[in-house]
Amino acid sequence: MTKLHSKDLGEFVKMVDRDYAGNLADPALASRYYPLEFEFDTVVDQDLEPFSDEYYQHQLTLYKEISGRELNQWDGELHPVDIPSLLETPNPLGVNNVTFISEHVRAISSMLGLACLSPVPKVLDMGAGHGLSSEVLAFCGAIVKAVDIDPALSELSQRRAESRNLSITRSVLNFDDLSTIESSAFEAAFFFQSLHHCIRPWDLIGTLKTKLTADGVIAFTGEPIGSVWRNWGIRLDQESVYVARKFGWFESGWSHAFLRSCFASQGFKLRYFGGGHGGGEIGVASVMSDRLDRCAEYAASVGYLERHVE
């Protein structure tokens, strides 16, 4: 096992980029360094109340040690993107790999189906990134309001939507301030590989409650559930540490129980189903039990059994 202290992360990132083209899955890199164990000076007290500011400050200190910078999501969550090159590609990621893209599309459309919405619902696509999830949701008939912090990706998605006559509008917003989003207007809010960028998910869930209809749902898939932390914290796998150091991305993860408690704190009940991205879960939450029961019936009808995880 290779041990790497946080003070050496900068050189590690440079080496991965220089010698392995930034590919953390390169077999030569893996054979030389993996399994890789990181060492940090920051000590996080997991006995602290996980919703407390004191616990958050412990995790923020660890983030600063890993990333080598202050947390600033307006700078640290951006993606380099060549907009003209992606305007006419089949998918907004510009990825020519049927297996990779089909799994993304399957997971997104499965999440949409489990939400059991009306035929032409208004939905939120949270942390929409390049806009793949928005395009899938709109293709299926939803009226999509997409939210992301990255202005370049928002321009890309909006231009693609306009040229394809897809019902997508984008807003450049941080999860911390959704005040310009219409209240009580959306049947669902969806997260695809994006909720883990939220600093305080329990607060975001409370905000989204005000944006949804009375029986609206929040659904997610492709999220890092099953954290090494008892409740929640900065992810410590090599990919998460690498992107935190290189880009400043805030990469967190949670236990199943803690994420359920985040929803419960805002009056939601969260249930987990199979069929998620990469074999993981699809989480569906609502304040209305009968809505969740309908979601469970649909899930069973398509073979996505409920997962009773702690």
PABA-607055 format. One record per residue (C-alpha): x, y, z. Coordinates in pm, whole numbers, plus 50000, padded with zeros to 5 digits. Example, Ala and Ser with C-alpha at 12.3 -4.5 7.8 and 13.67 -1.06 7.14 Angstrom:
2
512304955050780;513674989450714;
//
This chain:
310
500005000050000;501275034749906;500815062250164;500585098250046;500445128450276;498355158650183;501505179950143;502435157949847;499075160049667;500165187949434;503075167349303;500855136649278;498375155349056;501175168548837;502615133648799;499235118348707;498645145448447;502165143948307;502795106448299;499275092048269;497335119648090;495175124448398;493835088848377;493555075748732;492465041848596;495665037048394;496885001348471;500485013048501;499485039448757;497405014148946;500154988048960;502635013649091;500515031949352;497295013449434;495965006849688;496605042949784;496115055950137;496035093150209;497285108550532;495965141550666;496785164550956;493135173951008;491265153151264;487485152051220;485535144451538;482775120951422;481115122451763;480005158051691;476415164851587;476605160251205;474225189251133;476245212951354;478415241351231;481295227351439;481235194451248;480905213150918;483975233951008;485965202051072;485065189450725;485775223450570;489235223250728;489845188950578;488655201650238;491125230550258;493955206750343;493105184150049;492375211049791;495025235849901;492575264949879;489615282150039;486205268949940;484745290049658;482305270849444;481945299249196;485575292749098;486055256949213;483125239449042;483755250648684;484575227948392;486775237048095;484555233547789;484875240147414;481295250647338;481455251046953;482795215446942;479835202247143;476925220246977;476295193646712;477565162146883;474955134946952;475255141047327;476435172147513;479345153647671;480845146947329;481475110847433;481445084647158;480905053947372;477565036247348;477975016447670;478925046947875;476205069947743;473465043747738;473965036848109;473665074048184;470495076847976;468995045248126;469575057048483;468155091848417;465045078748241;464545052348513;464685079548778;462125099648580;459805069648552;459955062048924;458815097349005;455345089148859;454695123848720;451955138448501;452325135348121;453965169648074;455475179148412;457495209548507;460705196948669;463965209948808;467275195448690;469665203548973;473385205948901;472665199948534;476265201948411;476655196848037;472905191548010;472625154447938;469995148748206;468075179548088;468015166447731;466785132147842;464075147448064;462935171247789;463025143847522;460625124047740;458235153647751;459135173048064;459365210848080;462805215148232;464225242948445;467925235148479;470215249048748;474015248948748;476795271148876;478835269648554;478035297248299;479845280448010;477985247648055;474735266948086;475405284147753;476195250647592;472995234647720;470785264147627;472155266147274;471755228747219;468185230147353;467235258747124;468625241546814;466785209146901;463515225447011;463775210647360;461885226947646;464895235847862;465755268548030;468945273248231;469825294848529;473355300648655;472825295649028;474525281149332;472555255949537;472835280649827;470535306149660;467505295249460;465475326549539;464835333849171;463275299549111;459465299849107;457805286249420;455285257449432;455695252249058;457545219448998;456435183349027;459955170649081;463565180449141;466155156548998;469825151749080;472075130848856;475605128448997;475235163149147;473755162949499;477175154549643;478415189149540;475975204849785;477645217650102;474595214250329;472075191050160;469595193850446;469235231250377;468875225650003;466145199850062;464265225350272;464555251149995;463385226849729;460325219049940;459175254749873;459695250649498;457695218449462;453995212049444;452415197849760;452975161749648;456205168449459;459185145249472;462945148349495;464835120449322;468505112749269;470865086649133;474585083549066;475375096849412;478145084649649;476105068049923;477895044850163;480515069550280;483535060150489;482185085850733;479625076950998;477355104650871;478895126350600;482195140650489;484705148050215;485265116950004;488765102550036;489055079749732;491815088349485;489495103249222;487745126149468;491015137549625;492535142749278;489715165149148;489515184149477;493225192149452;493235199349079;489955218049037;488785226349389;485635205249358;483745199149681;483165161349678;481155148349973;479455115550055;476975102750312;475725071650483;472285059150379;470935067050725;472305102250735;470925111350394;467555097850505;467785119950814;468525150350595;465205144950418;463365136750741;464535169650894;462505187550627;459425165550651;460275141750366;460365104050368;463135089350155;462955054750002;465675037149803;465085015449496;467254995049264;467885005148905;470235033848980;473295044148786;475975017448779;473934993448990;473385018549268;470165031849412;467545055949295;466395076649588;462865090749581;461525113849853;458215131149914;456245145350205;453225125550080;453245088450169;450685079649901;452935094849634;455825072949754;453545042549756;452755048849389;456455052149317;457075018949493;454325001949291;455825014648968;459325004049076;458114968649147;456334967248810;459604973648623;461754951748846;463394978749057;462854964449402;462944986249710;466214984849901;465884985650278;469324999150363;470535014450689;
//
